[in-house]
Amino acid sequence: MSAPRLVHLGLGNFFRAHTCWHTEHAADASEWGFAAFTGRSSSPLVGDLNAQGGRYTLVSRGGDRDRFEVIGSLARAHAAADHAAWLAYFEDPALAAVTITITEAGYVAGTQTRADIGALRRDPAAVVRTGPSRLVAGLAARRRADAGPLAIVPCDNTPGNGALAQRVIHDIAAQVDEDLAAWIEGSAAIVTTMVDRITPRTTDTDVATVRDATGCDDRCPVVCEPFHEWVLSGTFPGGRPRWEDAGATFTEDVTPYEQRKLWLLNGAHSLLAYGASIRGHTTVAEAVGDETCRSWLHDWWAVAGAHLDQPAAAVEAYESALLERFANARMHDRLDRIAADGSQKLPIRILPVLRAERAAKRLPEGATRVLAAWICHLRGLGAPVNDARADEIVPLAQGTLREAVPRVLGRLDPDLGADADVVAQVVDQAEQLA
């Protein structure tokens, strides 16, 4: 493999199961390769991957058996603190694209973002902490080096992730240097994507499974489901791997794909993460084996599917495929993992459908149940709370449900918090769950 022509921010299992996998299976894979950085902190994963030359085992876990392959598209792993290396990659004209998996919470501005902006004003090569600020620092280094245009490719589960990344990057850059913001607008092509491949955390059992099956003592394997989908819209001025060889779809409009996935898959995941964990389940497969949880899924899909701009038969086929994917008990996809950062996920997975229903003067239970389950989760039921806004949201959920529900809903969307019918239904559902 040649020197890395791709950089990734957010080194984790999904990146290695999805983006690296597509690059590995491109016909021109030998011409590419990733240098990848952790998001905000150091990790033993960096040392383990580099000790293995960036190679690791990908386990495709079907319902019948595991399939093993070695992925070699990751050339080098770096800790977040290796800022000099980060800037050096951006200064290299060979760099063609930067992919990102920093999650929805990674785009939220806060105290650290303001500190980063101040640091970059004083020194454009200063060490910064947040993902968007690191992108701005890298792009500033590329501008100084006159290294040419490149593509920024967000791969986060959020609608219009390209537009979101572009707005956040531009806002930070404009506060640092207006000329830099103008340069980024003309030289950084922001690509919009939809990604899909269920990828749970790696366990000690997974490590042992790889060792027993392959004889390889791999310290950092990744387990994922066989299914994969990647839809992209945008330009790549510096070129890109032939990801379409691995099944990636290039289109003018990602919206129909992302809405289908966000509402039907991710929305269902959130529903199970909160509701099914309250019923004592720990994995997705356990949850869909519960008749009550499965009925909740069908209630939600009946509401959300009606708002998709796709044929009814296609929506039904997608839902059937989701049930099969969810029922794969060998995946051990934990509900507490999915439950993280609900304050960032529910506004894009659930609220668009609920708003559309209210605009049509309807209030189906399938559209509010996940909100009720989430509020119960914030009150200590089911999966533990792990949310970037926990300090803000959890206190709002305390007290009586009649006090807590309008406060929490109002923080998500003031109109919903003031909607007496929505509040009453969520209170009733939360009382049933509790």
N, C-alpha and C positions, 0 to 999 in steps of 0.2 A: 504494500500500500504506500502511496505517495504521502507527503506531508499533509496534515489535516487542512481541508478546504472548507470545513464546516465547524462551527462552534455551537455548543449547547449550554444553556443556563438552566439549572434545575436538575442536576444529576440524580436520577432516581429510577425506580423499577419501570415505571410506565415509559419513560424515554428509551430505556434499553430494550423493552419488549416491543415498542412500536416504531419509533423513528429510526433507531439503529437497525431494527429488523428490516424495515423497508430499504434502508441503504445497503444492507448486506445482500439483499436480493435484487438490487438493481444490476442491469447488465454491465454497467460501467463502474461497479463498486470499487475496483482497484484504483480508480482515479480520485477517490474521495476519502472519507474518514473524518471522524469527529474528535475534537478536543472538548471535553465537557467539564463544567464547573458546578460545584455544589451551590445550593441557593443562598443560604445565610450563614452557614457554620461549617466547621470541619467535620469529617466523618471517617471512620475506619474504612469505609468503602473505597475511598481514594487510594489508600495504600494497598488494599487488597487487589483492586483492579490493576494498578500499575505493576504490582508484583507478578500478575498474570499476563503482562503485556497488553492489557486492555481487553483480553479475551475472557469470555464467560459463557456458561451454558444457559441456553434458553429452553425451558421446559414447557411444551405446549400440552396442557392438561385437558384431554378430552374426557368424555364420560366413561370411555372404555379403558384407556391406557394413556401413558405419558409418551411423548415423542421428544427426543433430545437433539439439539443442534448447537454447535459452537458459533458464536457471533464474534466477528473480528473487525467490525467497522468502527469501534471505539479505539482510537490511537493513543489517547492520553487523558487521564483524569486529574483534575486540580481541585484543591480546596478553595472556598470562597475568598480566603485571605490572600491568595496568590494573585494580587491585583496587577503586578507587573506583567505576568504572563497573559492575563486577560487583555491588557492594553496592547501587548506585542502582537497578539493574533489579529487584532483589528488594524494594526499598522501594516499588515502584510497584504499586498494586492491580491494574493492568491485566495484570500478568504472570500467565499462567494455568498454564504448565507449563515444566519444565526437563528437557531431554533430555540424556543422557550417553553418550559413547563414550570411556571412559578405559582400556579393555581389562582383561583379568583382572588384570594386574600392578598396575593403578591402585588396586585395593582392598586391597593387601597393606600391613599396618601395618609401620612401621619407625622408624628414628631420626627421620626428618623428621616423621612423624605425631606422635611424642611432643613434638617441638619446637613443632609447630603447636598442640597442646593447651595447652602452657604459654603460648604467645603469646596464645591466645584467652582464657585465664583472666585474664591481665593486662589485655587490651584486646579486647573482642569484635569490634572493627573492625580488628584487626591483620592485616597481610598474612600469608597462609599459603600453603603450597606444594602440598600434596597435593590431589587431586581431592575426596575425601570431606571434608577439612577446609574446603575452599573452599565446599562445599555447606552445611556447618554454619555457617560465617561468614555466608553469604547468608541462610540461614533465621533466624539470630539478628537480622540487620538487618530482615528482614520482620516478625519478632515485635515489635521495637522500634517499627516504623512502623505496627503494627496494620493491615497491608495485606491480611490475609485468607488463606484456605487456597489451596493450589496442588498440582499433581501433580509428582512426580519420576518420570521415565521413563528408566530405564537401558536402553541398547541394546547391551550387551556380550554376546559369545558365551560365556556361562556359565550353567549351569542355575540356575533360580530367581534370576535376576539381581535381581528385585524384593526378595526376602527377603534376599539378600546386601547390597544397597544399604541396606536398612532397618537391618540389624544393624550394619553398619559406621558408618552415620551416627549411630545411637542410641548406640553405644559411645563415639564421640568426644564427642557432645553431653553425655552423662551425666558424662564426666570434666571437661567444661568447666563445666556448670551443670545440675543436676538439673531445675530448673524449665524450662530451655530444652528438655531432652530430652522432658519431659512435653508441652510445647507442640508440638514437632515431631510427636510421636505423634498428637496430635489434629488437626493442621492440615496435615500433608504426606501426601498420598495417594501411596503408592509403587506404581507400575504394574509388572507383570512383562511382559516381551516376548520374542519370538523374532524375529531379523532374519536376512535372507539376501539378499545380492547381492554377487557377486564383484567386487571393485574393486581393481585393481592400482595401483601407484604411477604417477603421470604421468611420461612421459619427454619429452625434447626432441623426439623424433619425433612424439609425440602433439600437442605444441604446433604443430609445423609442419603436421601433417595438418589441424588445425582451421583454421589460417590459409589453407591452400591450398583447402580445401573451402568455407569460408564467407566468406573475405576479411576475417575479423575477427582482429586481433592480440590474442588472448586469452592472457594470461600464466598463467592458472591453470585450464585445462580439467580435467575429470574424465572418465576412461574407465571404463565398467562393462559387465557383461554385460546382455543384454536381460532376463533373469530377475530377478524381485524377489518377496520375500515378507516380510510383517510381520504378526505375530500379537501381540495385546495383551490383557491381562486386568487390570482395575482401574477405578477411578473417577477422574474429572477434575472436581473441585469448582469449578474456575474456567473450565470449558469447554475445548474443543479444536477443531482443524480437522476437517473431514469427511474424515479420512484413508481411510475406507472407499470413497470415490469413486475412489481410486487403487488399490484392491484390498486394503487392509489388512483383516485379520480380527479381530473382537473376540469373545472367548470367555471362558468361565468358568475354563478350565484350559488353560494353555499347554504343560503337560508333554509330551503326546504329540508335539507339533510340535517342541519343543526337543530331545527325545531323538532323534528321527529325524534332525534336522539335525546335532546335535553328534556323534552316533556315525557316521552314514553319510557326511555331507559333511565335517565338520571332522576326524573321525577319519581318513578317507581322505586328507585334505589333509596331516595330520601324517605319516602313513605315507609318502606320496610325498616330502614335504619332506626327510625324513631318508634313507629307503631309496633313492629315485630319484636324489637328489643324489649319493649315494655311487657310483651307477652312471654318473655324469657328466652327468646331465640338469640343465637349468637352469629349465625351465618345466613347468607341469602338463601342457600338451598334449604335450610331448616325452615325459613320463613315461608317460602312458596309451597312447602309441604303442609303448611297449616291452612286449613280450608278457609278460616276467617281472613287471614292475611291475603290469600289468593282472591277472595271476593273483594277485598279493598283494592287490589290491583285492577281488577276488571272494572270496578266503579270509576277509578281514576282514568283508566284508558278510554272508557266510554265518553268521558267528558273531554279529555285532552285530544283524543283522536279526531273528534268532530271539528277541531279548529286547525287541522293540518291541511295544507294545500297539496294533498295527494289522494289518489283513488282509494276508496274504502277497502277494496280488496288488497291493495298494497299495504295499507295500515294494519289490516287484520293479519297478514302474513308476517309483518314485522313483529307484532305482538306475540304471535305463536312462536316465532324464533326466540324472542326474549324469554318466554317461559322455559323453553328448552335450555337456554344459556343459564338462566337463574337456577334451574334444577340440577345443574352439574355439581353434585355434592363433593366431587374430588377437588374443586377449586378452593374450598374453605375461605370464601370471600367474606370477611368479617364485617358485621354491621357497625361495630364501633369505628372502623376505618372510614366507612361511608358517612357516618354521622358527623364527622368533623366539619367545622365552618358552615353550619347551616345558615347563619345570618348572611353569608355571601351567596349561598347556593339557591335557597328558596326563592329569592326575588327573580331569578332567571329561569328556574325550573317549574315553579308553581304559579306565581303571581300573574304572568301574562294570560294564562288560561282563566284564572279566577276573575281578572278584570274583564275579559271578554264575556264571561258568563253574567257578570253583574250588569254590563252594558246591555245585555239582552234580557235583563230583568229576571234572571234565573239564579238559583243558589243550590246547586246539587251538592249532596254530602261528599261525593268523591272529590270535589275541588277544595274542600276545607279540612278534611280529615288529617292531612299531613301537617297542617298548621297547628291543629289541636295536639297532635302527637309531639310536634317539636316543642310546644310550650310545656307539655308534661316533661319532656326530656330536660328542658332548662330548669324545671322544678325538682330534678333529681331522680326521675324515673327512667328506666332503661339504660341505654348506653351512656357512659360518662361524657360530660361536656368538654369538648376540645374545640374552641372557637376563637378566632382572632379578636372578636369583639365580646368575649365572655364577660369582661369587667363591666361592660356597658349593658349587655342584654340580660344576663342572669338576674341582677337585682330587679329589673323591671318585671320579671316573671314571678316574683314572690308575692305573698299576700293571698287574698281570696282569688279564685279564678275570675270572678266578675270584675275585680280590680286589675288583675294581671293581663287578661287577654287584650283589652283595648290598648293598654300601654305597649305591649309587645307588638301587636299588629300596627299600631300607630308609628312605631319606630321603623317598621318595614315599609309602610305606605300609609301616610296620614288619612287618606280617603278610606282605607279599609278599617283603620282604627275608629273612624267616626261612623262607620256603617253599622247601625244597630242590628240589622238582620244577620250580617256576617259574624259580628261579635257574639250574638246569642247562640248561633249554631256552633261556633267554635267552643264556647263555654260548655254547651251540652255534650259535644263530642269528647272534650277533655275530661268532663266528669265521668263519662262512660269508661274512658281509657284508664282513669285513675282508680 
